[in-house]
Amino acid sequence: MAETEPKKCGGMQVSTWAKLINMGLGGLMVFYSVITFFTIAADILSSSPILIVSFKIYEILFGCLLVLAFCDFNFVMKHFRFLKTVTGKGIFNLFLSSMFLIGNGGSVWGWMMFGGFLVFGIFFVAVGCACITGYDDTDIKKDEVKDKAKDSIKKSTAKESD
């Protein structure tokens, strides 16, 4: 079976670009959340200030976690191993997009962050679920396998009857 060459764009593999853009989106999430964190003074007077403050704190923490997931820290490997799989990273991105859907307050940047995490979440989940490598069975002689299976069945039944 012939090995396929990984697709490249700009001198790097496409998968590396996707990971770097996702890491940048995590950094942008931290930046966005820190900047909007300073508008909490106006949000304190709203109907649910605890929810607003906690969402901003979680956005900062989860953004840092997304950036750290691209590094090989033992902390991430030990406690957040799902971020090292493609499907796990995609589900985490979908979770982050839902946070921006609920807690963005109608801002354009919040909707853009929601869209970015949604696109990358669907992309990583689709890639993670579709990357099942098939195999070519041309080297397997089906008649030979069938004959060996019949022989082993005959041997096992002969041993049981003894």
C-alpha positions as CSV (number, residue, x, y, z in Angstrom):
1,M,0.0,0.0,0.0
2,A,1.5,3.3,-1.0
3,E,2.0,6.0,1.7
4,T,0.3,9.3,1.0
5,E,2.3,12.5,1.4
6,P,0.6,14.8,4.0
7,K,-0.9,17.9,2.5
8,K,1.2,21.1,3.0
9,C,0.4,24.7,2.9
10,G,2.9,27.5,3.5
11,G,5.7,25.0,4.2
12,M,3.8,23.3,7.1
13,Q,1.3,20.4,7.2
14,V,-2.4,21.5,7.1
15,S,-2.9,19.8,10.5
16,T,-0.2,21.9,12.0
17,W,-1.9,25.1,10.6
18,A,-5.2,24.0,12.1
19,K,-3.6,23.4,15.5
20,L,-1.8,26.8,15.4
21,I,-5.0,28.7,14.4
22,N,-6.9,26.9,17.2
23,M,-4.2,27.9,19.7
24,G,-4.4,31.4,18.4
25,L,-8.2,31.3,18.9
26,G,-7.6,30.2,22.5
27,G,-5.2,33.1,23.0
28,L,-7.7,35.5,21.4
29,M,-10.3,34.0,23.9
30,V,-8.1,35.0,26.8
31,F,-7.5,38.4,25.4
32,Y,-11.2,39.0,24.7
33,S,-12.2,37.8,28.1
34,V,-9.6,39.9,29.9
35,I,-10.6,43.0,28.0
36,T,-14.3,42.4,28.6
37,F,-13.6,41.6,32.2
38,F,-13.1,45.3,32.8
39,T,-16.6,46.1,31.7
40,I,-17.9,44.1,34.7
41,A,-18.6,47.4,36.6
42,A,-21.5,48.0,34.2
43,D,-22.6,44.4,34.4
44,I,-22.7,44.3,38.2
45,L,-26.0,46.2,38.1
46,S,-27.6,43.6,35.8
47,S,-29.9,40.8,36.9
48,S,-27.2,38.1,37.3
49,P,-23.8,39.5,38.1
50,I,-22.4,36.2,39.5
51,L,-23.1,34.5,36.3
52,I,-21.4,37.2,34.2
53,V,-18.3,37.3,36.4
54,S,-18.0,33.5,36.5
55,F,-18.4,33.2,32.8
56,K,-15.5,35.7,32.3
57,I,-13.3,33.8,34.7
58,Y,-14.1,30.5,33.1
59,E,-13.4,32.0,29.6
60,I,-10.0,33.1,30.8
61,L,-9.2,29.7,32.4
62,F,-10.5,27.6,29.5
63,G,-8.6,29.8,27.0
64,C,-5.4,29.3,28.9
65,L,-6.1,25.6,29.0
66,L,-6.6,25.5,25.3
67,V,-3.3,27.3,24.7
68,L,-1.5,25.0,27.2
69,A,-3.0,21.9,25.4
70,F,-0.6,22.5,22.6
71,C,2.4,22.2,24.9
72,D,3.7,18.9,26.3
73,F,3.2,19.6,30.0
74,N,2.7,16.7,32.3
75,F,-0.1,18.7,34.0
76,V,-2.1,18.7,30.8
77,M,-1.3,15.1,30.0
78,K,-2.3,13.9,33.5
79,H,-5.5,15.9,34.1
80,F,-6.7,16.9,30.6
81,R,-5.7,14.0,28.3
82,F,-8.9,14.5,26.2
83,L,-7.3,17.7,24.8
84,K,-4.5,15.6,23.3
85,T,-7.0,13.7,21.0
86,V,-8.5,15.3,18.0
87,T,-12.1,14.4,18.9
88,G,-11.6,15.5,22.5
89,K,-10.2,18.9,21.3
90,G,-13.2,19.2,19.0
91,I,-15.7,18.6,21.7
92,F,-13.9,21.0,24.0
93,N,-14.1,23.6,21.2
94,L,-17.9,23.0,20.8
95,F,-18.2,23.5,24.6
96,L,-16.3,26.8,24.3
97,S,-18.6,27.9,21.5
98,S,-21.6,27.2,23.6
99,M,-20.1,29.4,26.3
100,F,-19.9,32.3,23.9
101,L,-23.4,31.6,22.6
102,I,-24.8,31.9,26.1
103,G,-22.5,34.5,27.6
104,N,-21.6,36.9,24.8
105,G,-24.1,39.6,25.7
106,G,-24.9,40.2,22.0
107,S,-21.5,41.7,21.1
108,V,-20.1,41.2,17.6
109,W,-16.8,39.8,19.0
110,G,-18.7,37.3,21.1
111,W,-20.5,36.0,18.0
112,M,-17.2,35.9,16.1
113,M,-15.7,33.8,18.8
114,F,-18.7,31.6,18.9
115,G,-18.4,31.0,15.2
116,G,-14.7,30.4,15.3
117,F,-14.9,27.8,18.0
118,L,-18.0,26.2,16.4
119,V,-16.2,25.8,13.1
120,F,-13.0,24.4,14.7
121,G,-15.1,22.1,17.0
122,I,-17.0,20.6,14.1
123,F,-13.7,20.4,12.0
124,F,-11.8,18.5,14.8
125,V,-14.7,16.2,15.6
126,A,-15.2,15.4,11.9
127,V,-11.5,14.7,11.4
128,G,-11.3,12.7,14.6
129,C,-14.2,10.5,13.6
130,A,-13.2,10.1,10.0
131,C,-9.6,9.2,10.5
132,I,-10.1,5.4,10.5
133,T,-7.4,3.9,8.3
134,G,-8.5,1.1,6.1
135,Y,-6.3,-1.6,4.8
136,D,-5.9,-3.3,1.6
137,D,-6.4,-7.1,1.8
138,T,-4.8,-8.0,-1.5
139,D,-2.0,-9.8,0.3
140,I,-4.4,-12.1,2.1
141,K,-5.3,-15.3,0.3
142,K,-8.9,-15.8,1.3
143,D,-9.1,-19.5,0.4
144,E,-6.0,-20.2,2.5
145,V,-7.5,-18.4,5.5
146,K,-10.8,-20.3,5.1
147,D,-9.0,-23.6,4.9
148,K,-6.9,-22.9,8.0
149,A,-10.1,-21.8,9.9
150,K,-11.8,-25.1,9.0
151,D,-8.8,-27.1,10.0
152,S,-8.6,-25.4,13.4
153,I,-12.3,-26.0,14.0
154,K,-11.9,-29.7,13.1
155,K,-8.9,-29.9,15.5
156,S,-10.8,-28.2,18.4
157,T,-13.9,-30.5,18.0
158,A,-11.6,-33.5,17.8
159,K,-10.0,-32.6,21.1
160,E,-13.4,-32.0,22.8
161,S,-14.6,-35.4,21.7
162,D,-11.5,-37.2,23.2
